[in-house]
Amino acid sequence: MNGQLTGLAGNTARRWGGVLLALMALAAPPAASGGEVTVAVASNFIATLERLARDFQIRSGDRLRISSGSTGRLYAQIRHGAPYDVFLAADEKRPRLIEASSQGVAGSRFTYAIGRLVLWSPRRRVVDERGPLPVVRSLEYIAIANPRTAPYGEAAVSVLHRLGLWSSLRAKVVRGENVAQAYQYVATGNAGAGLVSLAQWRKGGGGGFHWLVPPTLHAPLRQQAVLLKRAQDNPAARAFMAYLESDAARDIIKQDGYELAAANTAGGALEQARTLATGSGR
């Protein structure tokens, strides 16, 4: 009998204990949610930013809301009051203009990555590791980003000029709104080759044939970040800017094909590429 009473008391205690725990859970304040950062990012960097966003959220509990596009288009949106906290451009000119205006936080601008271009084609005999081959002149279309709004497009035009190819290819150039769209033109077969971001080419599997364009053939693609004034009191936005300069973030950026310091000079690359393009070295 005593054993039955003891068992009954134990069961009752367990039942009430469960009820009390449930009531305590309901009464407790909700767990504090992390902050939020709205980031405007150049399209070439979006895949890398998605990786960074996951790592940043694990480390800080803060979440990124991402909007991508060409640097020029995002800059125009910011100038017209778009509600972004951080601007990750593909150049240094527009972040400098933002910082100098009333919309950027003074002293917040820095280079988070240095981009590289590749000339890429899924087809044989268009390009190899030394540069474009003579058949590149006979392509129906070659894709680049719009040089008016995309720094990678501006760099692509510079490369074609430096190689002596612009006059023969100008009428065949198709311009994507941004470098991601230029990549898609080649990936879908709508262009026979394209000057695209190294990081995007790697993200897409790194197939086909490519030439890593020497950085001496165009202005450096110094990609800069700037904190916008609307976020100067947002601790999550400031934390993200600090995170971008951390070793953890820099490792991810480097893994994706970006450089973290001034690009090395590639001696003789221009003459070698010109020779290959004209066929005089074959």
N, C-alpha and C positions, 0 to 999 in steps of 0.2 A: 504493500500500500504506500509506504513512504517513497519507494522507488517511482511509483506512478505519479505521486504528487511532485516529486523532484523533476521528472521529465516534463510534466505539464507546465510547471513554473519556467523551465528552461525554454520551452516552445513559445510561451507567452512573452517572455523577455526578448526573444529573438524577433517576434512579430512586431512588438512595440519599438524595438531598436531600429528595424527597417523603416517603420513609419516615421520615426523621429529623424532618421537620416534623409528621407525624402523631403520632409518639411524644411529641414535645414538647407537643403539644396535649393528649394524654391525661394526661401527667404534670403539667401545669399545674393549679394550684388553680382551682376554679370561680370565675367572676366574682362579686363580692360582690353579693347581692341587696339591694334596697331594703327599708326598714322597712315596717311595716304599722300602720294606724290604723283602729280600729273606731269608726264614727261613728253615733250615734243622731240622726236628723234629722226634724224636723216635715215632714209630707207635702207641705205647700205648697212646700217648698224643694228637693224631691228632684231635679227636673230641673236646677235651677241647680247643685246640689251635684255632679251627674254631670259637668257641664261643668267645674266647678272641679277635680274629681278628676283629670280628664284633664290639665289644665294643670299641676296640682301634681305629678303623676307625671312629666311631661316635665321639669319644672324640678328635681325633687329625687330622682327614682327611687323614692320612697315611694308605697305603694298604699293606697287607702281601701277598707275594707269597710263597706258602707252598710246600715243598717236603718232603715226609715221607719215612721211611724205618727203618731197624734195626740200632741200634746205631753203631755197628761195620762197617756196610756197609757205612753209612753216614760219619763216621770218615775216612774211606779209601778214599772216594770221596774228602773230604776236603784236606787230605794230598796230593792228586794228583791234587789239584788246582781247584776243583769245585767252581763256583762263588756264594757261600752263604755269607750272612751277619751275621747271627746268627745261632748258633748250640744249639739246645735243646736236650740234650742226656738223656738217661734213667739211666746213672750212673755218677759218679764223676771222674772216672779214665781217660776217654778219653778227657773231657773238660780240665782236669789238664794238660794232654799231649799237647793239642792244645795251651793252655795258655803259657806253657813253651817253645813252639816252636816259630818260627818266624811268625806263622799264627794267633796267638791269641793276643788280647789286654790285656796287663798285668793289673791285678786288676779288670777285668770285670767279672770274674767267680763268680757265686753264686748258691745256691740251690733254685730252684723255686718250687719244689714239692718233696714229699716222697711217693713213690708208695707202694701199697699193693697187695698181691697175694690172689687169691681165688682158691680153688679146687672146680670145678663146674661140675655137671653132670645133663643132662635132665632126667636121669633115677632114679627111686626109689631105695633105699637100697644100693646105692653106697657111698654116703656121707651124713652127716647131720651136724647140726650146731656145733657138738663137734669134728668132724674130719672124716677121711675116714673110711668106714666100711669094714669088711672082704672081701666082694664080690669084692672090688676094685682090688684084686689080680687076679681075674678071667676075668677081662676085656680083650677084644681083643686088644684094643689100648687105650693109654692115651696120650694126646697131650701136648707138651710144646714148647716154642720157642727154636731156636737153641742156645745152651749155648755158642757157640764160638763167636757169633756176637750180641746176645741179652742179656742184663743184667737180664731180667725177666726169660729167659731160664736158666741162670746160677743159679739164685735163686731157680728155680723149682728143679733142680738137687740136690741142697743142702737140700731142704725140703724132697725129697724122701729118701736121705741118712739118714737124722736125724730121719725120721720115721721108718727106717729099711725096707723100701719098694723097694729100688733101685735094689737089687739083683733079686727080683721076677718080677719086672716090666721093667727092662732095655731093654729086647728084644721086649717089647710091646710099647715102647715109639716112637711116631712119632713127628718129629721136624719140626715146621713151620719156615719159613725164619725169621719171627718176631712174636711177641706175638699176633698181630692182626690175622695172619694166623693160629696160634694155636687155637685161639678163633673160627675161621671159621671151623676148623676140627670138633670141638664139635658141633657147631651150625648146621652143615649140616649132622650130624650123622656119620661122618667118624671116629670119636673117641668117646668112651663111656664116657670119662671124660677128663678134662684138667686143668692144672695149668695156670691161665690167670690173666690178670690185673683186679682188682676190678672195675676200672673205665670203662673198656670195657664191663664187665659183666653187670654193671648198664646201660650203653648205649644201650645194646642189650635187655633191658627189665627186667633184673634181674630174669628170670624164672628158673625153675628147682630147683635143690638142691645144696647148696653150704656150704663151710666152709671157713671162713675168716682166712687165715693162720697167726698165731702169728708171728710178725716180729723178734722174737728171733730165729726162725728156719732158718734164712738165713741172709746174709750180708744186711745192710740197702740199700734200693733202693733209694738212694739220687740222684735225677735227677737235673743235673746242666746245666746252660746256660753259654755260653761264646760268647763274641763279637769277630768277626773275623777282622783281620787287614785291609782287603779290605774295611770294613765299618766304620773304625774309624773316618772318616770325614763325615759320612752319618748321618745327624741329626735325620732322621726318625728311623734309627736303634738304635741310642742311646736313643731316646724317648721310643722305644718299650722295651728296656732293663729296663729302669726306670719304665715303666708301669707294667712290670711283678712283680715288688716288691711293687706295690701300693695295697691299701686295696681293691679296686675294682677288680683287677685281682686275688688277694688271695682269695676273697670270691668265685669267679667262680671256681677256682682250688679246693677249699675245697668242694664245692657243688658236684663236679664230683667224689669224692671219694678219693682224695689225702690228705695227711697230710702235715702240714706246719712246724712241729717241730719234734723232735726225737720221734719215736714210743714208746709207753708205753710197758713195759715188761709184758708179760702175764704169771703170775706164774702158774706152774704146767701144762702148755699147752702141753709140749712135752710128758710127761708121759701119760696124758689123751689120746692124739691122738694115741700114740703107743698101748695103751690098746685097744682102739676101733678098730684099724686096725687089731690086732691079734685075736680079739673076746674074749679075756680073761676077759673082763669086762662086758660080756653080759650073 
